[in-house]
Amino acid sequence: MKRIAIIGAGNWGTALAIIAARAGHDVRIWSRNAMVVDSINRERRNPSYLVGAQLPDSVRATQEIPDAMKVAELVILAAPSHATRELLETLAPALRSEMIIVSATKGIEIETGKRISEVVSEVTAGGARPRFVCLSGPSFAKEVVEKHPTAIVAGSDDAEAARIVQAALSFQNLRIYTNDDVIGTELGGSVKNVMAIAAGMVGGLGFGSNSVAALITRGLAEITRLALSEGARLETLMGLAGLGDLVLTCNGNLSRNRFVGQELGKGRGLEEIEAGMSEIAEGVKTTLAVKRLAERKGIEMPITNEVHAVLYERKPAADAANALMTRPLKDEGNWYDAGAEVSGED
């Protein structure tokens, strides 16, 4: 049995709490929301996320981070990426070197373009430095809790830490693989959300399977070029953390990012769409970070650029689709080459 702290009681944090408890672990889940904490402790249900799912008795909720962190061996970060640095700074005094920080957050810090592992490293420099594992892959929280067979990845530079997380959370319908490519695992899980918004636009515009297939394929090319330029490995982007997560998020009806794109394609404004959502679509903010990162690296990412234009420049989704279809004709060879778009060889 492990003692596990989960920071964030949204859909994925709640699902991981349920899975960890089913696997026999002692779980503490932290939320800012007093109503969520009280409902979990009294009624064994989260009133805001995964409504209807019952949490096992071994899950206890708290509003106090020291209480959640007390004697924790695994600390799972399941909050939105834009809140991660602030939360880590709050967590820092309670961190110990023997802990393992597990990032279940799929995003990039907007202001710096840093991945979550880089934020963790920066915040913990000069203090306790827990080992780090990134948890990513194709996994809708609702389906995991409902025991649909699911496979994800635990990526870490520390093979032992990855295996500990793998052994702790692999249970019944959840199967976890390991890899040592943190960069590819993090970027695959983050940038696919941008592509999911684009896929949603395709659907919202009334286009069919041909269009979605093309979007996924070219989206994978963009993700791979960027990730390789950062030091990721190609096989990671062809696996669960890359292609697997991309296919799920671009096609699945449970995808918040796809939903945002779909509504944009129908002509609704971003502010109106987000006002009606209970949980953040990470791809909206990640689009800003990815565009800036690609520009710094000199990598052209046409789908990302058009998603950015629709989100932040009020470009109609139909015009964005037309812009992609009227780009200069090119060869498909070496689609994963980081310099292919810039050199005109793509």
PEFEN-V150326 format. One record per helix or strand of 3 or more residues. SS is the DSSP state (h for helix, s for strand). FROM is the first residue (numbers start at 0). LEN is the number of residues. If there is no record, write none. Layout:
BEGIN
ss = [SS	SS]
from = [FROM	FROM]
len = [LEN	LEN]
END
This chain:
BEGIN
ss = [s	h	s	h	s	h	s	h	s	h	s	h	s	h	s	h	h	h	h	h	h	h	h	h	h]
from = [2	10	25	33	58	64	73	80	99	115	130	140	149	158	173	181	208	233	239	255	269	281	301	316	339]
len = [5	12	5	10	4	5	4	14	4	9	6	5	6	11	6	23	21	4	12	10	6	16	11	9	4]
END
